[in-house]
Amino acid sequence: MLKDDSHTTQNGSLLDQIDSLKREDETLYNILAVDVWALAKTMDEFQPGFWAAFMKNREKALKRFIDEVIKTKPADTKRPPFLR
């Protein structure tokens, strides 16, 4: 059986593009993490306890969001109760 070189080249090119996107995504994630850290550090200098208060508020908001999603989620009776 003969392999098609153009097909192999296309697959290799596609894999290279996917790898490049993964690296770019990781780089962006790291940049955002540094930005958040810098913001938290700066705010803690101006208002001590800012980050702790922010995280408490974030936790409350996340719990409210999850509760709201659960309330509005349609009941699927075909799924077992532990997967609903």
Secondary structure by P-SEA (a helix, b strand, c coil): ccccaaaaaaaaaaaaaaaaaaaaaaaaaaaaaaaaaaaaaaaaaaccaaaaaaaaaaaaaaaaaaaaaaaacccccccccccc
